[in-house]
Amino acid sequence: MTLTGTDAIAGRFSRMYEPLPILVENSLHIAWDFLERSGDITDAGEASRFLLRTISELIRNGERRKLMLSNRAIDAYKRAQAARLAA
């Protein structure tokens, strides 16, 4: 059976789909693990709220790639920490 049109496109991308709660959880977990191992987390509550807020905003803006969400959240957290230390 050969798929054509929209069916072919849907078939190609079906494996890439993650429900949003799972996408958020996985992205947050990756970012948290990286920051924790690198010793960058000073306040766990603040870090978790910051990462969740950043990942949620990126998803609202259309990003759905788990590693991109994680990497951008890590970068944003490190920039915020550096700015706080510089002030």
LOKELUM-85760 format. One record per atom (N, C-alpha, C): residue number from 1; residue in three letters; atom name; x, y, z. Coordinates in steps of 0.05 Angstrom, whole numbers, plus 5000, padded with zeros to 4 digits. Layout:
N
@i->NUM aa->ALA at->CA px->X py->Y pz->Z
...
This chain:
87
@i->1 aa->MET at->N px->5017 py->4976 pz->5000
@i->1 aa->MET at->CA px->5000 py->5000 pz->5000
@i->1 aa->MET at->C px->5018 py->5025 pz->5000
@i->2 aa->THR at->N px->5014 py->5042 pz->4981
@i->2 aa->THR at->CA px->5029 py->5067 pz->4978
@i->2 aa->THR at->C px->5012 py->5090 pz->4987
@i->3 aa->LEU at->N px->5023 py->5107 pz->5005
@i->3 aa->LEU at->CA px->5008 py->5130 pz->5014
@i->3 aa->LEU at->C px->5014 py->5154 pz->4996
@i->4 aa->THR at->N px->4994 py->5170 pz->4991
@i->4 aa->THR at->CA px->4997 py->5194 pz->4975
@i->4 aa->THR at->C px->4986 py->5218 pz->4989
@i->5 aa->GLY at->N px->4995 py->5241 pz->4980
@i->5 aa->GLY at->CA px->4984 py->5266 pz->4991
@i->5 aa->GLY at->C px->4988 py->5270 pz->5020
@i->6 aa->THR at->N px->4968 py->5279 pz->5034
@i->6 aa->THR at->CA px->4970 py->5284 pz->5062
@i->6 aa->THR at->C px->4975 py->5260 pz->5079
@i->7 aa->ASP at->N px->4965 py->5237 pz->5070
@i->7 aa->ASP at->CA px->4971 py->5212 pz->5084
@i->7 aa->ASP at->C px->5000 py->5205 pz->5085
@i->8 aa->ALA at->N px->5014 py->5211 pz->5063
@i->8 aa->ALA at->CA px->5043 py->5205 pz->5061
@i->8 aa->ALA at->C px->5058 py->5224 pz->5080
@i->9 aa->ILE at->N px->5050 py->5249 pz->5081
@i->9 aa->ILE at->CA px->5063 py->5268 pz->5099
@i->9 aa->ILE at->C px->5058 py->5261 pz->5128
@i->10 aa->ALA at->N px->5034 py->5254 pz->5135
@i->10 aa->ALA at->CA px->5027 py->5247 pz->5163
@i->10 aa->ALA at->C px->5042 py->5222 pz->5171
@i->11 aa->GLY at->N px->5045 py->5203 pz->5153
@i->11 aa->GLY at->CA px->5060 py->5178 pz->5159
@i->11 aa->GLY at->C px->5089 py->5183 pz->5165
@i->12 aa->ARG at->N px->5101 py->5203 pz->5151
@i->12 aa->ARG at->CA px->5130 py->5208 pz->5155
@i->12 aa->ARG at->C px->5135 py->5221 pz->5182
@i->13 aa->PHE at->N px->5117 py->5238 pz->5191
@i->13 aa->PHE at->CA px->5122 py->5253 pz->5216
@i->13 aa->PHE at->C px->5109 py->5242 pz->5241
@i->14 aa->SER at->N px->5094 py->5220 pz->5239
@i->14 aa->SER at->CA px->5080 py->5210 pz->5262
@i->14 aa->SER at->C px->5098 py->5201 pz->5284
@i->15 aa->ARG at->N px->5122 py->5192 pz->5278
@i->15 aa->ARG at->CA px->5141 py->5182 pz->5298
@i->15 aa->ARG at->C px->5154 py->5206 pz->5313
@i->16 aa->MET at->N px->5153 py->5230 pz->5302
@i->16 aa->MET at->CA px->5166 py->5253 pz->5315
@i->16 aa->MET at->C px->5148 py->5266 pz->5335
@i->17 aa->TYR at->N px->5122 py->5259 pz->5336
@i->17 aa->TYR at->CA px->5103 py->5273 pz->5353
@i->17 aa->TYR at->C px->5105 py->5263 pz->5381
@i->18 aa->GLU at->N px->5107 py->5282 pz->5400
@i->18 aa->GLU at->CA px->5105 py->5276 pz->5428
@i->18 aa->GLU at->C px->5083 py->5294 pz->5440
@i->19 aa->PRO at->N px->5066 py->5283 pz->5457
@i->19 aa->PRO at->CA px->5046 py->5301 pz->5470
@i->19 aa->PRO at->C px->5061 py->5323 pz->5485
@i->20 aa->LEU at->N px->5049 py->5347 pz->5485
@i->20 aa->LEU at->CA px->5062 py->5370 pz->5498
@i->20 aa->LEU at->C px->5071 py->5366 pz->5526
@i->21 aa->PRO at->N px->5055 py->5353 pz->5544
@i->21 aa->PRO at->CA px->5065 py->5349 pz->5571
@i->21 aa->PRO at->C px->5091 py->5332 pz->5572
@i->22 aa->ILE at->N px->5092 py->5312 pz->5555
@i->22 aa->ILE at->CA px->5116 py->5295 pz->5553
@i->22 aa->ILE at->C px->5139 py->5311 pz->5542
@i->23 aa->LEU at->N px->5134 py->5327 pz->5522
@i->23 aa->LEU at->CA px->5155 py->5343 pz->5510
@i->23 aa->LEU at->C px->5167 py->5363 pz->5530
@i->24 aa->VAL at->N px->5150 py->5375 pz->5546
@i->24 aa->VAL at->CA px->5159 py->5394 pz->5567
@i->24 aa->VAL at->C px->5175 py->5379 pz->5588
@i->25 aa->GLU at->N px->5164 py->5356 pz->5597
@i->25 aa->GLU at->CA px->5178 py->5341 pz->5617
@i->25 aa->GLU at->C px->5206 py->5331 pz->5608
@i->26 aa->ASN at->N px->5207 py->5321 pz->5584
@i->26 aa->ASN at->CA px->5233 py->5311 pz->5574
@i->26 aa->ASN at->C px->5253 py->5333 pz->5570
@i->27 aa->SER at->N px->5244 py->5356 pz->5559
@i->27 aa->SER at->CA px->5261 py->5379 pz->5555
@i->27 aa->SER at->C px->5272 py->5390 pz->5581
@i->28 aa->LEU at->N px->5254 py->5392 pz->5600
@i->28 aa->LEU at->CA px->5261 py->5402 pz->5627
@i->28 aa->LEU at->C px->5281 py->5383 pz->5640
@i->29 aa->HIS at->N px->5277 py->5357 pz->5637
@i->29 aa->HIS at->CA px->5294 py->5337 pz->5649
@i->29 aa->HIS at->C px->5323 py->5339 pz->5638
@i->30 aa->ILE at->N px->5325 py->5342 pz->5611
@i->30 aa->ILE at->CA px->5351 py->5344 pz->5598
@i->30 aa->ILE at->C px->5365 py->5369 pz->5608
@i->31 aa->ALA at->N px->5351 py->5392 pz->5608
@i->31 aa->ALA at->CA px->5364 py->5417 pz->5616
@i->31 aa->ALA at->C px->5372 py->5416 pz->5645
@i->32 aa->TRP at->N px->5355 py->5405 pz->5662
@i->32 aa->TRP at->CA px->5361 py->5403 pz->5691
@i->32 aa->TRP at->C px->5385 py->5386 pz->5696
@i->33 aa->ASP at->N px->5386 py->5362 pz->5683
@i->33 aa->ASP at->CA px->5409 py->5344 pz->5687
@i->33 aa->ASP at->C px->5435 py->5357 pz->5679
@i->34 aa->PHE at->N px->5435 py->5371 pz->5656
@i->34 aa->PHE at->CA px->5459 py->5385 pz->5647
@i->34 aa->PHE at->C px->5468 py->5406 pz->5667
@i->35 aa->LEU at->N px->5449 py->5423 pz->5675
@i->35 aa->LEU at->CA px->5456 py->5445 pz->5694
@i->35 aa->LEU at->C px->5465 py->5434 pz->5721
@i->36 aa->GLU at->N px->5452 py->5413 pz->5730
@i->36 aa->GLU at->CA px->5459 py->5401 pz->5756
@i->36 aa->GLU at->C px->5487 py->5389 pz->5755
@i->37 aa->ARG at->N px->5493 py->5374 pz->5734
@i->37 aa->ARG at->CA px->5520 py->5362 pz->5731
@i->37 aa->ARG at->C px->5542 py->5383 pz->5728
@i->38 aa->SER at->N px->5535 py->5406 pz->5716
@i->38 aa->SER at->CA px->5555 py->5427 pz->5712
@i->38 aa->SER at->C px->5558 py->5445 pz->5737
@i->39 aa->GLY at->N px->5540 py->5441 pz->5757
@i->39 aa->GLY at->CA px->5542 py->5456 pz->5781
@i->39 aa->GLY at->C px->5530 py->5484 pz->5779
@i->40 aa->ASP at->N px->5514 py->5489 pz->5759
@i->40 aa->ASP at->CA px->5503 py->5516 pz->5754
@i->40 aa->ASP at->C px->5478 py->5522 pz->5770
@i->41 aa->ILE at->N px->5466 py->5502 pz->5783
@i->41 aa->ILE at->CA px->5441 py->5507 pz->5797
@i->41 aa->ILE at->C px->5448 py->5515 pz->5826
@i->42 aa->THR at->N px->5440 py->5539 pz->5833
@i->42 aa->THR at->CA px->5444 py->5549 pz->5861
@i->42 aa->THR at->C px->5419 py->5547 pz->5877
@i->43 aa->ASP at->N px->5396 py->5553 pz->5865
@i->43 aa->ASP at->CA px->5370 py->5552 pz->5878
@i->43 aa->ASP at->C px->5352 py->5534 pz->5861
@i->44 aa->ALA at->N px->5346 py->5511 pz->5871
@i->44 aa->ALA at->CA px->5331 py->5491 pz->5856
@i->44 aa->ALA at->C px->5303 py->5501 pz->5848
@i->45 aa->GLY at->N px->5289 py->5514 pz->5866
@i->45 aa->GLY at->CA px->5263 py->5524 pz->5860
@i->45 aa->GLY at->C px->5263 py->5545 pz->5838
@i->46 aa->GLU at->N px->5281 py->5564 pz->5841
@i->46 aa->GLU at->CA px->5284 py->5585 pz->5821
@i->46 aa->GLU at->C px->5292 py->5573 pz->5794
@i->47 aa->ALA at->N px->5310 py->5555 pz->5794
@i->47 aa->ALA at->CA px->5319 py->5542 pz->5769
@i->47 aa->ALA at->C px->5297 py->5527 pz->5755
@i->48 aa->SER at->N px->5282 py->5512 pz->5770
@i->48 aa->SER at->CA px->5260 py->5497 pz->5758
@i->48 aa->SER at->C px->5238 py->5515 pz->5746
@i->49 aa->ARG at->N px->5231 py->5537 pz->5761
@i->49 aa->ARG at->CA px->5212 py->5556 pz->5750
@i->49 aa->ARG at->C px->5222 py->5569 pz->5725
@i->50 aa->PHE at->N px->5247 py->5577 pz->5725
@i->50 aa->PHE at->CA px->5259 py->5591 pz->5702
@i->50 aa->PHE at->C px->5259 py->5573 pz->5678
@i->51 aa->LEU at->N px->5268 py->5548 pz->5681
@i->51 aa->LEU at->CA px->5270 py->5529 pz->5659
@i->51 aa->LEU at->C px->5242 py->5523 pz->5648
@i->52 aa->LEU at->N px->5223 py->5518 pz->5666
@i->52 aa->LEU at->CA px->5195 py->5512 pz->5657
@i->52 aa->LEU at->C px->5183 py->5536 pz->5642
@i->53 aa->ARG at->N px->5187 py->5560 pz->5652
@i->53 aa->ARG at->CA px->5177 py->5584 pz->5639
@i->53 aa->ARG at->C px->5189 py->5587 pz->5612
@i->54 aa->THR at->N px->5216 py->5583 pz->5610
@i->54 aa->THR at->CA px->5230 py->5587 pz->5584
@i->54 aa->THR at->C px->5221 py->5566 pz->5564
@i->55 aa->ILE at->N px->5219 py->5541 pz->5572
@i->55 aa->ILE at->CA px->5211 py->5520 pz->5554
@i->55 aa->ILE at->C px->5182 py->5524 pz->5545
@i->56 aa->SER at->N px->5165 py->5532 pz->5563
@i->56 aa->SER at->CA px->5137 py->5537 pz->5556
@i->56 aa->SER at->C px->5134 py->5560 pz->5536
@i->57 aa->GLU at->N px->5150 py->5580 pz->5540
@i->57 aa->GLU at->CA px->5149 py->5603 pz->5521
@i->57 aa->GLU at->C px->5159 py->5594 pz->5493
@i->58 aa->LEU at->N px->5180 py->5579 pz->5492
@i->58 aa->LEU at->CA px->5190 py->5569 pz->5467
@i->58 aa->LEU at->C px->5169 py->5552 pz->5453
@i->59 aa->ILE at->N px->5155 py->5535 pz->5467
@i->59 aa->ILE at->CA px->5135 py->5518 pz->5456
@i->59 aa->ILE at->C px->5112 py->5536 pz->5445
@i->60 aa->ARG at->N px->5104 py->5556 pz->5461
@i->60 aa->ARG at->CA px->5083 py->5574 pz->5451
@i->60 aa->ARG at->C px->5091 py->5588 pz->5425
@i->61 aa->ASN at->N px->5117 py->5592 pz->5422
@i->61 aa->ASN at->CA px->5127 py->5605 pz->5397
@i->61 aa->ASN at->C px->5132 py->5585 pz->5375
@i->62 aa->GLY at->N px->5125 py->5560 pz->5379
@i->62 aa->GLY at->CA px->5125 py->5540 pz->5358
@i->62 aa->GLY at->C px->5148 py->5520 pz->5358
@i->63 aa->GLU at->N px->5166 py->5522 pz->5376
@i->63 aa->GLU at->CA px->5188 py->5502 pz->5377
@i->63 aa->GLU at->C px->5178 py->5476 pz->5388
@i->64 aa->ARG at->N px->5185 py->5454 pz->5375
@i->64 aa->ARG at->CA px->5176 py->5428 pz->5384
@i->64 aa->ARG at->C px->5199 py->5407 pz->5386
@i->65 aa->ARG at->N px->5223 py->5416 pz->5380
@i->65 aa->ARG at->CA px->5246 py->5398 pz->5381
@i->65 aa->ARG at->C px->5257 py->5397 pz->5409
@i->66 aa->LYS at->N px->5257 py->5374 pz->5421
@i->66 aa->LYS at->CA px->5264 py->5370 pz->5449
@i->66 aa->LYS at->C px->5292 py->5381 pz->5456
@i->67 aa->LEU at->N px->5312 py->5374 pz->5440
@i->67 aa->LEU at->CA px->5339 py->5383 pz->5446
@i->67 aa->LEU at->C px->5342 py->5413 pz->5442
@i->68 aa->MET at->N px->5328 py->5424 pz->5422
@i->68 aa->MET at->CA px->5329 py->5453 pz->5418
@i->68 aa->MET at->C px->5317 py->5467 pz->5442
@i->69 aa->LEU at->N px->5295 py->5457 pz->5452
@i->69 aa->LEU at->CA px->5282 py->5469 pz->5476
@i->69 aa->LEU at->C px->5301 py->5468 pz->5499
@i->70 aa->SER at->N px->5314 py->5445 pz->5503
@i->70 aa->SER at->CA px->5332 py->5442 pz->5526
@i->70 aa->SER at->C px->5356 py->5460 pz->5523
@i->71 aa->ASN at->N px->5368 py->5461 pz->5500
@i->71 aa->ASN at->CA px->5392 py->5477 pz->5496
@i->71 aa->ASN at->C px->5386 py->5507 pz->5499
@i->72 aa->ARG at->N px->5364 py->5516 pz->5488
@i->72 aa->ARG at->CA px->5357 py->5544 pz->5491
@i->72 aa->ARG at->C px->5350 py->5551 pz->5520
@i->73 aa->ALA at->N px->5338 py->5533 pz->5534
@i->73 aa->ALA at->CA px->5332 py->5538 pz->5563
@i->73 aa->ALA at->C px->5358 py->5539 pz->5579
@i->74 aa->ILE at->N px->5377 py->5522 pz->5573
@i->74 aa->ILE at->CA px->5403 py->5522 pz->5586
@i->74 aa->ILE at->C px->5417 py->5548 pz->5581
@i->75 aa->ASP at->N px->5418 py->5557 pz->5556
@i->75 aa->ASP at->CA px->5431 py->5582 pz->5549
@i->75 aa->ASP at->C px->5418 py->5606 pz->5563
@i->76 aa->ALA at->N px->5392 py->5606 pz->5563
@i->76 aa->ALA at->CA px->5378 py->5628 pz->5576
@i->76 aa->ALA at->C px->5383 py->5629 pz->5606
@i->77 aa->TYR at->N px->5384 py->5605 pz->5618
@i->77 aa->TYR at->CA px->5390 py->5604 pz->5647
@i->77 aa->TYR at->C px->5418 py->5614 pz->5653
@i->78 aa->LYS at->N px->5437 py->5605 pz->5637
@i->78 aa->LYS at->CA px->5465 py->5614 pz->5641
@i->78 aa->LYS at->C px->5468 py->5644 pz->5637
@i->79 aa->ARG at->N px->5454 py->5655 pz->5617
@i->79 aa->ARG at->CA px->5455 py->5684 pz->5613
@i->79 aa->ARG at->C px->5443 py->5699 pz->5636
@i->80 aa->ALA at->N px->5421 py->5689 pz->5646
@i->80 aa->ALA at->CA px->5407 py->5702 pz->5669
@i->80 aa->ALA at->C px->5425 py->5701 pz->5694
@i->81 aa->GLN at->N px->5438 py->5678 pz->5698
@i->81 aa->GLN at->CA px->5456 py->5675 pz->5721
@i->81 aa->GLN at->C px->5480 py->5694 pz->5719
@i->82 aa->ALA at->N px->5491 py->5696 pz->5695
@i->82 aa->ALA at->CA px->5514 py->5714 pz->5690
@i->82 aa->ALA at->C px->5506 py->5743 pz->5694
@i->83 aa->ALA at->N px->5482 py->5750 pz->5685
@i->83 aa->ALA at->CA px->5473 py->5778 pz->5688
@i->83 aa->ALA at->C px->5468 py->5784 pz->5718
@i->84 aa->ARG at->N px->5458 py->5765 pz->5732
@i->84 aa->ARG at->CA px->5453 py->5769 pz->5761
@i->84 aa->ARG at->C px->5479 py->5773 pz->5776
@i->85 aa->LEU at->N px->5500 py->5757 pz->5769
@i->85 aa->LEU at->CA px->5526 py->5759 pz->5782
@i->85 aa->LEU at->C px->5540 py->5786 pz->5775
@i->86 aa->ALA at->N px->5535 py->5795 pz->5751
@i->86 aa->ALA at->CA px->5548 py->5820 pz->5742
@i->86 aa->ALA at->C px->5535 py->5845 pz->5755
@i->87 aa->ALA at->N px->5510 py->5842 pz->5763
@i->87 aa->ALA at->CA px->5496 py->5865 pz->5775
@i->87 aa->ALA at->C px->5504 py->5871 pz->5803
